[in-house]
């Protein structure tokens, strides 16, 4: 099984990299810059990949274009903390480019390399849910993840005829650097849960918004 994971150098991406390596998969971890833990993980590292730079994606992803990809996990993401009174359009724009456009462009670029019956997993957030938003704030993150969710549903519809399933997954509140170590589950537990949800993913349940614990989430 060939697995490509974006943002594989830290947090959930690194945990997923180790999870699939332990399962016996051949893992290709993409990142802007590697780290010691990723370097020692025994996987294929594709560095220099910045999902916010569409003009370089084809070149930087060339090392995996000849791989028959069974699973593509679009995990790379960033978090800003804008409020109604304190915000910067540049940080909002950057979150859109990384969180929403990045997964779509990576998927489009790698589409010719996807195997028959391949799976695409989008690591999104319930913070992109309209129904679940009871606290406001986090404008760039919420909007970019809502956009990613919309892209995921379109991809599920467009790729169903090719036998490619698209999962839209909320990882949970995970103890990572992105949230300064806060959270209620660790990254390894999250990776185990996500891998189980990906195992369950088929074209029949493609395009649903699912918590890593198995709960279906509202839009």
N, CA, C and O of each residue as an XYZ file, in Angstrom:
876
protein
N       0.842     -1.191      0.000
C       0.000      0.000      0.000
C       0.878      1.242      0.000
O       1.751      1.385      0.856
N       0.654      2.136     -0.949
C       1.416      3.377     -1.041
C       0.581      4.540     -0.496
O      -0.535      4.785     -0.954
N       1.137      5.247      0.483
C       0.431      6.319      1.173
C       1.233      7.606      1.065
O       2.431      7.625      1.348
N       0.568      8.684      0.652
C       1.183     10.011      0.611
C       0.493     10.874      1.661
O      -0.735     10.958      1.699
N       1.292     11.513      2.511
C       0.765     12.336      3.604
C       1.406     13.715      3.525
O       2.631     13.828      3.562
N       0.601     14.759      3.418
C       1.153     16.117      3.426
C       1.292     16.598      4.872
O       0.547     16.179      5.758
N       2.260     17.485      5.085
C       2.508     17.975      6.448
C       2.947     16.866      7.374
O       2.513     16.799      8.524
N       3.820     15.985      6.870
C       4.211     14.800      7.628
C       5.313     15.007      8.636
O       5.798     14.040      9.224
N       5.721     16.240      8.853
C       6.884     16.493      9.703
C       6.539     16.839     11.147
O       7.444     17.002     11.966
N       5.238     16.956     11.483
C       4.904     17.284     12.871
C       3.442     16.926     13.155
O       2.659     16.660     12.244
N       3.104     16.927     14.435
C       1.723     16.789     14.866
C       1.015     15.569     14.312
O       1.560     14.466     14.296
N      -0.209     15.789     13.858
C      -1.044     14.695     13.346
C      -0.398     14.045     12.129
O      -0.453     12.824     11.983
N       0.214     14.842     11.252
C       0.843     14.295     10.059
C       1.975     13.343     10.383
O       2.108     12.295      9.752
N       2.785     13.694     11.354
C       3.886     12.818     11.776
C       3.337     11.555     12.415
O       3.846     10.461     12.168
N       2.296     11.696     13.238
C       1.682     10.522     13.865
C       1.067      9.596     12.819
O       1.181      8.376     12.936
N       0.417     10.158     11.798
C      -0.133      9.335     10.713
C       0.981      8.648      9.932
O       0.846      7.492      9.532
N       2.071      9.359      9.722
C       3.220      8.768      9.031
C       3.705      7.539      9.772
O       3.932      6.495      9.161
N       3.866      7.650     11.072
C       4.333      6.521     11.877
C       3.277      5.413     11.936
O       3.617      4.230     11.926
N       2.010      5.793     11.995
C       0.926      4.812     12.045
C       0.917      3.937     10.799
O       0.832      2.713     10.895
N       1.005      4.567      9.627
C       0.958      3.780      8.387
C       2.258      3.031      8.142
O       2.245      1.954      7.546
N       3.367      3.575      8.584
C       4.623      2.829      8.512
C       4.517      1.548      9.338
O       4.935      0.480      8.891
N       3.950      1.659     10.553
C       3.795      0.493     11.422
C       2.852     -0.531     10.819
O       2.970     -1.723     11.100
N       1.921     -0.081      9.998
C       0.989     -0.987      9.332
C       1.628     -1.693      8.134
O       1.022     -2.585      7.540
N       2.833     -1.298      7.787
C       3.520     -1.935      6.671
C       3.379     -1.217      5.349
O       3.803     -1.733      4.315
N       2.789     -0.035      5.366
C       2.629      0.728      4.127
C       3.956      1.361      3.706
O       4.850      1.577      4.525
N       4.058      1.646      2.434
C       5.169      2.442      1.937
C       4.707      3.895      1.983
O       3.816      4.292      1.232
N       5.310      4.679      2.858
C       4.827      6.026      3.157
C       5.732      7.068      2.524
O       6.958      6.988      2.597
N       5.095      8.044      1.903
C       5.774      9.211      1.357
C       5.259     10.421      2.132
O       4.110     10.830      1.966
N       6.116     10.989      2.979
C       5.726     12.133      3.808
C       6.240     13.412      3.157
O       7.446     13.591      2.987
N       5.316     14.297      2.797
C       5.734     15.568      2.212
C       5.729     16.642      3.297
O       4.975     16.565      4.267
N       6.579     17.636      3.113
C       6.694     18.709      4.086
C       7.506     19.844      3.471
O       8.179     19.658      2.458
N       7.437     20.999      4.082
C       8.325     22.087      3.660
C       9.744     21.783      4.118
O      10.692     21.875      3.339
N       9.879     21.418      5.390
C      11.180     21.081      5.970
C      11.013     19.866      6.862
O      10.054     19.783      7.629
N      11.934     18.929      6.766
C      11.860     17.734      7.583
C      12.331     18.035      9.005
O      12.697     19.165      9.328
N      12.314     16.994      9.850
C      12.763     17.128     11.236
C      13.440     15.819     11.625
O      13.348     14.830     10.898
N      14.119     15.810     12.767
C      14.864     14.624     13.183
C      13.957     13.410     13.344
O      14.320     12.300     12.955
N      12.766     13.626     13.923
C      11.872     12.493     14.147
C      11.383     11.908     12.833
O      11.281     10.689     12.698
N      11.082     12.755     11.871
C      10.673     12.250     10.560
C      11.847     11.581      9.852
O      11.680     10.545      9.209
N      13.031     12.172      9.972
C      14.210     11.591      9.324
C      14.504     10.179      9.816
O      15.048      9.355      9.081
N      14.139      9.910     11.073
C      14.429      8.588     11.654
C      13.242      7.628     11.555
O      13.292      6.527     12.104
N      12.175      8.037     10.860
C      10.958      7.223     10.813
C      11.014      6.101      9.786
O      10.150      5.224      9.781
N      12.022      6.117      8.914
C      12.151      5.051      7.934
C      11.165      5.132      6.792
O      10.773      4.109      6.229
N      10.755      6.361      6.442
C       9.815      6.570      5.344
C      10.486      7.405      4.258
O      11.590      7.918      4.443
N       9.808      7.530      3.135
C      10.293      8.367      2.047
C       9.869      9.815      2.313
O       8.686     10.101      2.492
N      10.837     10.711      2.337
C      10.567     12.111      2.651
C      10.660     12.938      1.379
O      11.652     12.877      0.654
N       9.612     13.711      1.118
C       9.583     14.615     -0.031
C       9.513     16.028      0.546
O       8.431     16.525      0.859
N      10.655     16.662      0.682
C      10.711     17.972      1.319
C      10.607     19.083      0.272
O      10.683     18.836     -0.931
N      10.436     20.291      0.754
C      10.312     21.441     -0.137
C       8.917     21.621     -0.700
O       8.708     22.448     -1.587
N       7.943     20.844     -0.188
C       6.568     20.924     -0.683
C       5.803     21.947      0.155
O       5.552     21.724      1.339
N       5.440     23.055     -0.457
C       4.656     24.100      0.201
C       3.303     24.158     -0.505
O       3.213     24.624     -1.641
N       2.256     23.689      0.166
C       0.946     23.597     -0.488
C       0.354     24.973     -0.775
O      -0.629     25.088     -1.507
N       0.951     26.018     -0.199
C       0.479     27.386     -0.458
C       1.120     27.992     -1.702
O       0.849     29.144     -2.039
N       1.965     27.229     -2.384
C       2.670     27.715     -3.575
C       2.271     26.860     -4.780
O       3.014     25.953     -5.155
N       1.129     27.126     -5.386
C       0.639     26.261     -6.469
C       1.579     26.189     -7.663
O       1.603     25.185     -8.375
N       2.356     27.255     -7.890
C       3.234     27.264     -9.054
C       4.379     26.270     -8.936
O       5.008     25.938     -9.941
N       4.667     25.782     -7.721
C       5.772     24.838     -7.542
C       5.299     23.415     -7.252
O       6.119     22.500     -7.174
N       3.996     23.217     -7.092
C       3.509     21.911     -6.640
C       3.867     20.772     -7.587
O       4.342     19.726     -7.146
N       3.645     20.965     -8.862
C       3.916     19.884     -9.811
C       5.378     19.461     -9.754
O       5.690     18.270     -9.772
N       6.270     20.446     -9.687
C       7.708     20.140     -9.618
C       8.061     19.434     -8.316
O       8.769     18.427     -8.328
N       7.570     19.957     -7.188
C       7.944     19.412     -5.884
C       7.322     18.042     -5.624
O       7.887     17.231     -4.890
N       6.153     17.781     -6.230
C       5.501     16.487     -6.037
C       5.913     15.451     -7.079
O       5.417     14.325     -7.074
N       6.815     15.834     -7.965
C       7.262     14.923     -9.020
C       7.769     13.579     -8.476
O       7.549     12.560     -9.131
N       8.441     13.525     -7.306
C       8.920     12.231     -6.803
C       7.828     11.209     -6.537
O       8.120     10.015     -6.461
N       6.565     11.643     -6.392
C       5.500     10.667     -6.151
C       4.573     10.494     -7.350
O       3.590      9.757     -7.272
N       4.877     11.162     -8.449
C       4.009     11.062     -9.619
C       4.097      9.698    -10.295
O       3.178      9.306    -11.015
N       5.186      8.974    -10.073
C       5.325      7.646    -10.654
C       4.919      6.537     -9.692
O       5.080      5.353     -9.990
N       4.388      6.933     -8.531
C       3.932      5.976     -7.528
C       2.434      5.749     -7.722
O       1.690      6.708     -7.924
N       1.987      4.513     -7.664
C       0.549      4.257     -7.685
C       0.022      4.485     -6.271
O       0.157      3.626     -5.400
N      -0.575      5.642     -6.059
C      -0.970      6.064     -4.714
C      -2.306      5.423     -4.346
O      -3.313      5.629     -5.024
N      -2.301      4.646     -3.268
C      -3.536      4.032     -2.774
C      -4.284      4.961     -1.831
O      -5.512      4.924     -1.765
N      -3.552      5.792     -1.103
C      -4.160      6.692     -0.128
C      -3.400      8.011     -0.112
O      -2.185      8.043      0.084
N      -4.133      9.094     -0.320
C      -3.587     10.442     -0.213
C      -4.239     11.120      0.983
O      -5.457     11.296      1.013
N      -3.431     11.502      1.967
C      -3.941     12.184      3.150
C      -3.504     13.640      3.095
O      -2.325     13.950      3.259
N      -4.459     14.524      2.863
C      -4.198     15.963      2.845
C      -4.330     16.485      4.273
O      -5.430     16.762      4.752
N      -3.195     16.610      4.934
C      -3.164     16.945      6.352
C      -2.608     18.335      6.648
O      -2.967     18.934      7.662
N      -1.743     18.855      5.787
C      -1.066     20.129      6.072
C      -2.087     21.226      6.350
O      -3.063     21.376      5.615
N      -1.860     21.988      7.409
C      -2.793     23.056      7.762
C      -2.161     24.065      8.699
O      -1.138     23.793      9.327
N      -2.779     25.231      8.786
C      -2.325     26.286      9.695
C      -3.527     26.867     10.427
O      -4.661     26.776      9.957
N      -3.259     27.463     11.584
C      -4.312     28.015     12.437
C      -3.994     29.450     12.804
O      -2.922     29.739     13.336
N      -4.929     30.354     12.518
C      -4.846     31.733     12.981
C      -5.907     31.980     14.036
O      -6.797     31.152     14.234
N      -5.818     33.096     14.700
C      -6.728     33.354     15.824
C      -7.355     34.744     15.718
O      -7.335     35.510     16.681
N      -7.905     35.064     14.565
C      -8.506     36.381     14.383
C      -9.806     36.520     15.176
O     -10.562     35.560     15.326
N     -10.049     37.713     15.673
C     -11.333     38.044     16.284
C     -11.986     39.144     15.455
O     -11.391     39.657     14.507
N     -13.200     39.497     15.818
C     -13.899     40.552     15.082
C     -13.177     41.891     15.222
O     -13.301     42.762     14.361
N     -12.418     42.051     16.315
C     -11.726     43.314     16.579
C     -10.240     43.276     16.251
O      -9.596     44.321     16.165
N      -9.697     42.090     16.069
C      -8.253     41.948     15.868
C      -8.023     40.931     14.761
O      -8.041     39.725     15.005
N      -7.806     41.417     13.546
C      -7.664     40.520     12.416
C      -6.742     41.124     11.376
O      -6.510     42.333     11.355
N      -6.223     40.270     10.518
C      -5.285     40.663      9.470
C      -5.676     39.914      8.198
O      -5.645     38.684      8.182
N      -6.043     40.625      7.134
C      -6.456     39.924      5.910
C      -5.367     39.022      5.347
O      -5.670     38.051      4.654
N      -4.113     39.327      5.631
C      -3.028     38.491      5.108
C      -3.018     37.115      5.770
O      -2.760     36.112      5.105
N      -3.296     37.058      7.072
C      -3.320     35.750      7.737
C      -4.536     34.954      7.298
O      -4.469     33.730      7.181
N      -5.651     35.640      7.055
C      -6.846     34.951      6.560
C      -6.588     34.385      5.165
O      -6.939     33.239      4.882
N      -5.978     35.182      4.304
C      -5.648     34.719      2.953
C      -4.712     33.516      2.996
O      -4.885     32.564      2.235
N      -3.717     33.557      3.889
C      -2.761     32.454      3.977
C      -3.446     31.165      4.425
O      -3.139     30.086      3.918
N      -4.374     31.278      5.377
C      -5.096     30.088      5.820
C      -5.942     29.499      4.700
O      -6.051     28.278      4.585
N      -6.541     30.348      3.874
C      -7.281     29.841      2.716
C      -6.347     29.097      1.768
O      -6.697     28.031      1.262
N      -5.163     29.654      1.524
C      -4.244     29.025      0.570
C      -3.738     27.683      1.081
O      -3.594     26.742      0.301
N      -3.466     27.582      2.376
C      -2.969     26.326      2.936
C      -4.099     25.337      3.196
O      -4.026     24.182      2.777
N      -5.141     25.788      3.885
C      -6.166     24.878      4.390
C      -7.212     24.463      3.356
O      -7.723     23.344      3.402
N      -7.525     25.354      2.436
C      -8.592     25.067      1.454
C      -8.033     24.790      0.064
O      -8.282     23.730     -0.511
N      -7.282     25.740     -0.473
C      -6.733     25.557     -1.817
C      -5.675     24.472     -1.859
O      -5.604     23.710     -2.823
N      -4.844     24.394     -0.812
C      -3.750     23.424     -0.803
C      -4.204     21.998     -1.027
O      -3.702     21.348     -1.944
N      -5.142     21.470     -0.225
C      -5.593     20.090     -0.428
C      -6.223     19.851     -1.800
O      -6.041     18.792     -2.402
N      -6.964     20.847     -2.284
C      -7.579     20.696     -3.606
C      -6.510     20.614     -4.687
O      -6.573     19.750     -5.561
N      -5.530     21.510     -4.630
C      -4.496     21.536     -5.660
C      -3.584     20.314     -5.598
O      -3.172     19.790     -6.632
N      -3.270     19.861     -4.384
C      -2.476     18.633     -4.255
C      -3.240     17.456     -4.861
O      -2.670     16.652     -5.598
N      -4.527     17.361     -4.548
C      -5.340     16.261     -5.079
C      -5.426     16.323     -6.596
O      -5.308     15.297     -7.265
N      -5.630     17.518     -7.148
C      -5.687     17.668     -8.606
C      -4.357     17.292     -9.243
O      -4.326     16.622    -10.275
N      -3.262     17.722     -8.632
C      -1.933     17.436     -9.183
C      -1.640     15.941     -9.183
O      -1.069     15.414    -10.138
N      -2.034     15.262     -8.108
C      -1.708     13.836     -7.965
C      -2.775     12.903     -8.522
O      -2.616     11.684     -8.470
N      -3.850     13.456     -9.050
C      -4.933     12.614     -9.562
C      -4.453     11.571    -10.578
O      -4.903     10.427    -10.517
N      -3.553     11.923    -11.515
C      -3.095     10.902    -12.467
C      -2.327      9.754    -11.811
O      -2.208      8.675    -12.391
N      -1.809      9.983    -10.606
C      -1.024      8.950     -9.925
C      -1.864      8.090     -8.996
O      -1.359      7.113     -8.444
N      -3.139      8.430     -8.809
C      -3.980      7.657     -7.898
C      -4.340      6.304     -8.505
O      -4.693      6.205     -9.680
N      -4.245      5.278     -7.688
C      -4.608      3.929     -8.122
C      -6.116      3.813     -8.281
O      -6.870      4.648     -7.782
N      -6.547      2.773     -8.978
C      -7.977      2.476     -9.017
C      -8.450      2.189     -7.595
O      -7.760      1.518     -6.827
N      -9.617      2.696     -7.253
C     -10.186      2.510     -5.913
C      -9.323      3.163     -4.822
O      -9.320      2.716     -3.675
N      -8.598      4.215     -5.190
C      -7.810      4.947     -4.206
C      -8.724      5.724     -3.263
O      -9.921      5.872     -3.511
N      -8.131      6.215     -2.177
C      -8.860      7.036     -1.213
C      -8.125      8.353     -1.014
O      -6.895      8.404     -1.013
N      -8.904      9.415     -0.845
C      -8.368     10.721     -0.482
C      -8.977     11.103      0.860
O     -10.199     11.122      1.008
N      -8.128     11.406      1.837
C      -8.590     11.854      3.147
C      -8.242     13.322      3.320
O      -7.097     13.732      3.125
N      -9.237     14.101      3.686
C      -9.035     15.516      3.975
C      -9.118     15.699      5.488
O     -10.145     15.393      6.093
N      -8.050     16.194      6.099
C      -8.065     16.451      7.534
C      -8.548     17.885      7.729
O      -7.799     18.841      7.525
N      -9.796     18.015      8.121
C     -10.448     19.302      8.244
C     -10.667     19.616      9.724
O      -9.832     19.257     10.555
N     -11.760     20.271     10.065
C     -12.068     20.587     11.457
C     -13.555     20.848     11.601
O     -14.195     21.369     10.687
N     -14.105     20.481     12.755
C     -15.495     20.817     13.021
C     -15.669     22.325     13.191
O     -16.796     22.818     13.237
N     -14.554     23.061     13.285
C     -14.636     24.520     13.322
C     -15.087     25.089     11.977
O     -15.407     26.274     11.879
N     -15.112     24.252     10.948
C     -15.668     24.659      9.665
C     -17.160     24.417      9.562
O     -17.769     24.723      8.537
N     -17.757     23.870     10.613
C     -19.195     23.602     10.612
C     -19.978     24.863     10.956
O     -19.616     25.588     11.883
N     -21.042     25.123     10.218
C     -21.940     26.231     10.536
C     -22.786     25.890     11.770
O     -22.919     26.702     12.685
N     -23.344     24.697     11.781
C     -24.242     24.300     12.858
C     -23.524     24.198     14.200
O     -24.130     24.409     15.251
N     -22.240     23.876     14.162
C     -21.488     23.627     15.390
C     -20.837     24.899     15.950
O     -20.254     24.869     17.034
N     -20.933     25.997     15.226
C     -20.258     27.228     15.653
C     -21.104     27.967     16.684
O     -22.057     28.666     16.342
N     -20.736     27.798     17.951
C     -21.455     28.492     19.010
C     -20.626     29.515     19.735
O     -21.072     30.089     20.729
N     -19.398     29.759     19.243
C     -18.498     30.659     19.969
C     -17.889     31.758     19.123
O     -17.322     32.701     19.675
N     -17.985     31.674     17.786
C     -17.460     32.728     16.925
C     -15.940     32.740     16.849
O     -15.276     31.774     17.223
N     -15.400     33.857     16.354
C     -13.960     34.020     16.251
C     -13.296     33.104     15.243
O     -13.969     32.415     14.476
N     -11.970     33.101     15.250
C     -11.157     32.248     14.389
C     -11.613     32.337     12.931
O     -11.866     31.318     12.288
N     -11.713     33.556     12.422
C     -12.353     33.767     11.125
C     -11.650     33.044      9.981
O     -12.301     32.347      9.202
N     -10.348     33.199      9.869
C      -9.640     32.561      8.770
C      -9.700     31.049      8.836
O      -9.883     30.389      7.813
N      -9.548     30.496     10.024
C      -9.558     29.042     10.173
C     -10.939     28.479      9.882
O     -11.079     27.519      9.125
N     -11.965     29.082     10.487
C     -13.325     28.591     10.264
C     -13.708     28.673      8.782
O     -14.239     27.717      8.217
N     -13.439     29.806      8.172
C     -13.838     29.976      6.769
C     -13.064     29.042      5.853
O     -13.630     28.473      4.920
N     -11.767     28.883      6.115
C     -10.962     28.026      5.239
C     -11.351     26.558      5.386
O     -11.344     25.816      4.404
N     -11.686     26.136      6.595
C     -12.100     24.748      6.780
C     -13.500     24.508      6.211
O     -13.777     23.422      5.701
N     -14.387     25.509      6.292
C     -15.691     25.372      5.636
C     -15.514     25.233      4.130
O     -16.207     24.448      3.483
N     -14.572     26.008      3.574
C     -14.286     25.908      2.143
C     -13.717     24.539      1.791
O     -14.061     23.972      0.754
N     -12.850     24.006      2.647
C     -12.302     22.668      2.415
C     -13.412     21.618      2.444
O     -13.425     20.700      1.624
N     -14.338     21.757      3.388
C     -15.462     20.813      3.448
C     -16.271     20.846      2.152
O     -16.662     19.803      1.627
N     -16.519     22.058      1.643
C     -17.261     22.193      0.383
C     -16.497     21.542     -0.763
O     -17.088     20.864     -1.603
N     -15.179     21.748     -0.795
C     -14.359     21.127     -1.835
C     -14.406     19.611     -1.723
O     -14.442     18.907     -2.732
N     -14.406     19.111     -0.488
C     -14.442     17.668     -0.289
C     -15.706     17.029     -0.819
O     -15.655     15.949     -1.407
N     -16.850     17.687     -0.619
C     -18.110     17.152     -1.132
C     -18.097     17.147     -2.664
O     -18.538     16.183     -3.290
N     -17.590     18.228     -3.262
C     -17.498     18.262     -4.725
C     -16.570     17.178     -5.250
O     -16.887     16.510     -6.234
N     -15.421     17.000     -4.595
C     -14.492     15.961     -5.019
C     -15.128     14.579     -4.909
O     -14.953     13.732     -5.785
N     -15.876     14.359     -3.811
C     -16.536     13.058     -3.651
C     -17.496     12.799     -4.801
O     -17.541     11.690     -5.334
N     -18.261     13.809     -5.188
C     -19.197     13.656     -6.302
C     -18.474     13.455     -7.627
O     -18.877     12.620     -8.437
N     -17.410     14.217     -7.846
C     -16.704     14.159     -9.121
C     -15.905     12.870     -9.304
O     -15.729     12.402    -10.428
N     -15.421     12.297     -8.201
C     -14.515     11.153     -8.301
C     -15.203      9.813     -8.060
O     -14.583      8.761     -8.215
N     -16.481      9.847     -7.682
C     -17.185      8.594     -7.388
C     -17.184      7.651     -8.593
O     -17.002      6.443     -8.438
N     -17.384      8.196     -9.772
C     -17.424      7.348    -10.971
C     -16.082      6.684    -11.256
O     -16.025      5.654    -11.927
N     -15.000      7.274    -10.744
C     -13.672      6.678    -10.909
C     -13.368      5.660     -9.827
O     -12.311      5.031     -9.847
N     -14.293      5.488     -8.872
C     -14.067      4.554     -7.776
C     -13.203      5.120     -6.670
O     -12.730      4.374     -5.812
N     -12.986      6.438     -6.673
C     -12.154      7.083     -5.663
C     -13.052      7.677     -4.581
O     -13.952      8.463     -4.875
N     -12.802      7.297     -3.328
C     -13.593      7.773     -2.193
C     -12.871      8.929     -1.513
O     -11.643      8.953     -1.426
N     -13.661      9.884     -1.032
C     -13.119     11.073     -0.371
C     -13.692     11.161      1.039
O     -14.907     11.254      1.214
N     -12.821     11.133      2.040
C     -13.231     11.270      3.428
C     -12.929     12.663      3.951
O     -11.863     13.219      3.690
N     -13.873     13.217      4.689
C     -13.740     14.561      5.259
C     -13.738     14.374      6.771
O     -14.787     14.144      7.372
N     -12.552     14.473      7.391
C     -12.380     14.016      8.767
C     -11.953     15.128      9.721
O     -11.001     15.864      9.461
N     -12.688     15.230     10.841
C     -12.275     16.069     11.965
C     -11.434     15.203     12.896
O     -11.905     14.157     13.342
N     -10.202     15.611     13.202
C      -9.329     14.736     13.997
C      -9.667     14.680     15.476
O      -9.245     13.757     16.172
N     -10.433     15.671     15.971
C     -10.633     15.822     17.404
C      -9.788     16.990     17.900
O      -9.108     17.654     17.118
N      -9.839     17.231     19.198
C      -9.030     18.290     19.810
C      -7.729     17.639     20.253
O      -7.659     17.002     21.304
N      -6.696     17.814     19.425
C      -5.478     17.011     19.536
C      -4.337     17.842     20.130
O      -4.158     19.013     19.796
N      -3.585     17.212     21.005
C      -2.474     17.865     21.696
C      -1.288     18.010     20.738
O      -0.431     17.131     20.653
N      -1.257     19.132     20.022
C      -0.189     19.397     19.065
C       0.373     20.789     19.285
O      -0.168     21.584     20.054
N       1.465     21.066     18.597
C       2.094     22.384     18.647
C       1.135     23.469     18.173
O       1.182     24.595     18.668
N       0.259     23.137     17.210
C      -0.664     24.118     16.655
C      -1.550     24.743     17.731
O      -1.897     25.921     17.652
N      -1.915     23.939     18.741
C      -2.783     24.454     19.818
C      -2.014     24.529     21.139
O      -2.599     24.472     22.221
N      -0.692     24.659     21.025
C       0.179     24.837     22.202
C       0.027     23.704     23.222
O       0.103     23.921     24.432
N      -0.186     22.507     22.710
C      -0.241     21.335     23.578
C      -1.568     21.105     24.262
O      -1.720     20.129     24.997
N      -2.541     21.985     24.038
C      -3.879     21.754     24.609
C      -4.531     20.598     23.853
O      -3.995     20.114     22.856
N      -5.691     20.163     24.337
C      -6.387     19.086     23.647
C      -6.768     17.985     24.597
O      -6.316     17.953     25.742
N      -7.615     17.064     24.114
C      -8.058     15.973     24.970
C      -7.616     14.599     24.490
O      -7.889     13.601     25.156
N      -6.935     14.525     23.341
C      -6.310     13.270     22.920
C      -4.928     13.577     22.364
O      -4.681     14.681     21.880
N      -4.028     12.600     22.434
C      -2.696     12.817     21.875
C      -2.695     12.470     20.386
O      -3.642     11.879     19.867
N      -1.622     12.848     19.724
C      -1.555     12.691     18.274
C      -1.579     11.225     17.849
O      -2.143     10.893     16.806
N      -0.973     10.350     18.645
C      -0.958      8.929     18.277
C      -2.356      8.319     18.348
O      -2.740      7.530     17.485
N      -3.119      8.690     19.388
C      -4.498      8.214     19.488
C      -5.320      8.731     18.317
O      -6.111      7.996     17.726
N      -5.124     10.003     17.988
C      -5.811     10.593     16.844
C      -5.490      9.834     15.563
O      -6.388      9.535     14.776
N      -4.215      9.521     15.350
C      -3.805      8.823     14.134
C      -4.436      7.444     14.050
O      -4.846      7.017     12.971
N      -4.519      6.742     15.174
C      -5.163      5.426     15.195
C      -6.636      5.541     14.806
O      -7.148      4.741     14.023
N      -7.315      6.556     15.370
C      -8.729      6.754     15.060
C      -8.927      7.115     13.593
O      -9.812      6.578     12.927
N      -8.104      8.023     13.101
C      -8.242      8.419     11.698
C      -7.989      7.243     10.766
O      -8.697      7.076      9.772
N      -6.993      6.434     11.076
C      -6.710      5.266     10.235
C      -7.910      4.317     10.209
O      -8.208      3.720      9.175
N      -8.597      4.179     11.344
C      -9.791      3.330     11.386
C     -10.913      3.905     10.530
O     -11.616      3.173      9.834
N     -11.073      5.233     10.590
C     -12.113      5.873      9.777
C     -11.775      5.733      8.285
O     -12.668      5.537      7.461
N     -10.509      5.833      7.949
C     -10.093      5.687      6.554
C     -10.312      4.248      6.092
O     -10.694      4.014      4.946
N     -10.069      3.287      6.981
C     -10.362      1.887      6.650
C     -11.825      1.719      6.263
O     -12.147      0.940      5.366
N     -12.710      2.447      6.939
C     -14.153      2.322      6.721
C     -14.635      3.098      5.493
O     -15.776      2.927      5.064
N     -13.786      3.939      4.933
C     -14.177      4.809      3.828
C     -14.368      4.016      2.535
O     -13.500      3.244      2.128
N     -15.518      4.226      1.903
C     -15.814      3.626      0.598
C     -16.515      4.670     -0.264
O     -16.845      5.754      0.217
N     -16.739      4.355     -1.512
C     -17.482      5.288     -2.357
C     -18.920      5.441     -1.872
O     -19.578      6.431     -2.193
N     -19.413      4.475     -1.105
C     -20.784      4.556     -0.608
C     -20.946      5.592      0.495
O     -22.011      6.197      0.620
N     -19.892      5.807      1.308
C     -19.982      6.827      2.351
C     -19.065      8.021      2.078
O     -18.795      8.828      2.967
N     -18.598      8.116      0.846
C     -17.734      9.215      0.424
C     -18.447     10.556      0.572
O     -19.643     10.669      0.303
N     -17.698     11.569      1.004
C     -18.253     12.914      1.090
C     -18.955     13.235      2.385
O     -19.552     14.305      2.501
N     -18.909     12.341      3.374
C     -19.520     12.614      4.677
C     -18.508     13.284      5.595
O     -17.300     13.127      5.414
N     -18.996     14.023      6.572
C     -18.180     14.792      7.514
C     -18.137     14.005      8.820
O     -19.130     13.939      9.544
N     -16.973     13.404      9.119
C     -16.881     12.418     10.181
C     -15.809     12.809     11.214
O     -14.691     13.182     10.861
N     -16.179     12.714     12.481
C     -15.249     12.870     13.604
C     -14.361     11.629     13.655
O     -14.789     10.546     13.255
N     -13.134     11.775     14.141
C     -12.253     10.610     14.230
C     -12.804      9.539     15.171
O     -12.391      8.382     15.095
N     -13.734      9.912     16.061
C     -14.340      8.919     16.950
C     -15.494      8.172     16.289
O     -16.104      7.301     16.908
N     -15.796      8.507     15.036
C     -16.838      7.819     14.284
C     -18.154      8.562     14.184
O     -19.035      8.168     13.420
N     -18.296      9.639     14.953
C     -19.538     10.419     14.935
C     -19.658     11.200     13.631
O     -18.673     11.770     13.160
N     -20.853     11.233     13.043
C     -21.076     12.076     11.874
C     -21.381     13.494     12.339
O     -22.189     13.697     13.246
N     -20.738     14.465     11.721
C     -20.836     15.860     12.159
C     -21.777     16.640     11.262
O     -21.945     16.307     10.089
N     -22.396     17.686     11.815
C     -23.293     18.536     11.011
C     -22.495     19.527     10.174
O     -21.375     19.892     10.532
N     -23.067     19.951      9.080
C     -22.409     20.952      8.253
C     -22.630     22.362      8.823
O     -22.146     23.340      8.254
